[in-house]
Amino acid sequence: MPSILGIYDQPDPLVDVIKRLKNRGFDNLEVYSPAPFAEIDDAVIEKPSGVRIWTLIGGLVGAFTGFFITIWMSNDWPIMIGGKPMSSIPPYVIISFELTVLFGGLMTLFGFLKVGKLPYGKFGVHDKAYSSRFSSEEFGLVVDCEDRDVAEVDALLRAHAAKEVSLVEA
Amino acid sequence: MTPPPATPIANPEPLSPEQDSKINRDILAVMSKPTLGYWMCLGTALFLMHLAGAIWVYQVYIGLGIGGYTHPLFWGAYIVTFVFWVGIAHAGTLISAILYLFRAKWRNAINRGAEAMTVFAVLTAAQFLGIHVGRMWKSYFILPYPNQRGLWVNFKSPLMWDTFAISTYATISIVFFYIGLIPDLAIARDRAKGWRKFLYTAMALGWQGTSIQWKSHSRSVLHLSGLATPLVLSVHSVVSWDFAASIVPGWHATIFAPYFVAGAIFSGFAMVLTVLIPVRRIYGLEAYITNYHFDNMCRFILLTSIIVSYAYATEYFIAWYSGVEFEKTSFYLRAFGPYWISTWIMIICNGVIPQVFWSKRARTHIPTIFVVATFINIGMWFERYVIIITGLSREYDPAVWGIYIPSFAELGIVAGSFGFFCTLFLIFLKLFPVIAIAEVKELAIHEKAHAGVR
């Protein structure tokens, strides 16, 4: 299956061409972007990112852990301190809050790696179409298509202000 | 009509250095071969750091007696400096998390430097928790780990909250810093050679800026900002409760949490300016860190200076209004007692001098900003000194009043903490991009796209 690489200078025509390609049924797209552009990412992947569930689970586990360890440990070896109840909630809210953030943050990191499929590829080996131009200021759009569609994709990319279009050898 | 077929090529041509983005070249140039001046700075910083290390080893051998501790003062310069560095750490998270949530785009040019400072300042601060305790080899007792004695830690103690707050803060700021760094590491990787190529390849995790990568990246940064925003407010609140939860006159005040948080942001911005002004000048980053950024940062300093001054005034007012003899005496002695110099340094440096930022000219005049920021750094160290030392030295019973004077050993370790911080920052400067390249580029590409429209 050949893949075609179009190089763009601007995010706006790129978003347009992605939408056109998706409408035409070319779903196998990959974009290399030098900077975060939400409109491009949302055009390629319509679903919201799955990182949210990781943060949520991390935060909930952290909040529970915070209350659990404080209440359980205070009662496991009961020592009266300052005449306060063994399970005194207000000070434990602080521990619980910190652990909510700690676990939530760490789970966000793991979610980022898992959802973003990082680490990606073999060590030091990039995608065929990737080049240092895409860590400069240009955008790359790779479209996988059938042999018979090459001409159509080529025309679409050029019609949307692609600077260069080339065939990436399979 | 069918267009001409695409030209088949194996790989698109890589860029020659001249074709590369100017932003890449300018910012990566900071990481080029160090000059003699750099080595001299690093040498000085390393010297101070090792000096402090030597003093610390001596302190472990002899004991805390080498400090200026005297009854009733057993919290001295170490705790002062601990609070100082935790405060410094706050600007980074404020800039990267809170301003991110407010969509303040001007943060892009300064957030990386500030985040790095946050990480290094927390690491510096965390050392003081170990330095200031006697028998530091038992400092792990603070962690709730299962042990043969069957004992658990006291979760009702503010010192315990502090342990959790500081370690969470250190962890989250490192995670935040690293996630933000990944796209820039990929930029550096594509252009580096030798050992740097290996380092950046390993750390960039195969980042290529694909949609799924950016999408999870943006989402993670958003979530981390959401988590870090209440965290940054909680950390210095918890530090303030180390004092406020006691009954020492001058400490036992409900205003402490907001007062400390405002002070932390105040001192953090001052330190960001102190560090970034020379970096910008030496490495020619004037195009990226502009007067606009300085103007905004100075406004923050002005705002937080007013909040801090208001807190000073409130403390005095409440001490008088409460009618409590001990509070009144404590605050009277702050201003006119043995530590009057520290108090007036604090009020002048934090309350009076920053008022020059009412003038737009001062907010954009770099030498003025640098001088004011330096005064604020000094003033904020003295603020903590005033709170901690004057509070403890004049407690309820005049029979146990005492005077604490920091010893040379303590001052050496305090100086060494600056050396440690500077060492880390100088190494960071040569190893990682000091400005978030991808985020600056985002703005540059937007501007290019809409240049014709405006």
Interface residues (C-beta under 8 A of the other chain):
Chain A: I4 L5 I7 D9 Q10 P11 D12 E30 V31 Y32 S33 P34 A35 P36 F37 A38 I40 D41 D42 V44 I45 P48 S49 G50 V51 R52 T55 G59 I69 T70 M73 S74 D76 W77 I79 I81 G82 K84 S88 P91 Y92 I94 I95 F97 E98 L99 T100 V101 L102 G104 G105 L106 T108 L109 G111 F112 L113 V115 G116 K117 L118 P119 Y120 G121 F123 G124 H126 D127 K128 A129 Y130 S131 S132 R133 F134 S135 S136 E137 G140 V150 A151 D154 A155 R158 E164 V165 S166 L167 V168 E169
Chain B: T2 P3 P5 A6 T7 P8 I9 A10 N11 P12 E13 P14 L15 Q19 D20 S21 I23 N24 P144 G150 L151 W152 V153 N154 F155 K156 M160 W161 F164 A165 S167 T168 T171 I172 V175 F176 I179 I182 P183 A186 I187 D190 R191 K197 T201 A202 L205 G206 W207 Q208 G209 T210 S211 I212 Q213 W214 K215 S216 H217 S218 R219 S220 H223 L224 L227 A228 P230 L231 S234 V238 A438 E439 K441 E442 A444 I445 K448 A449
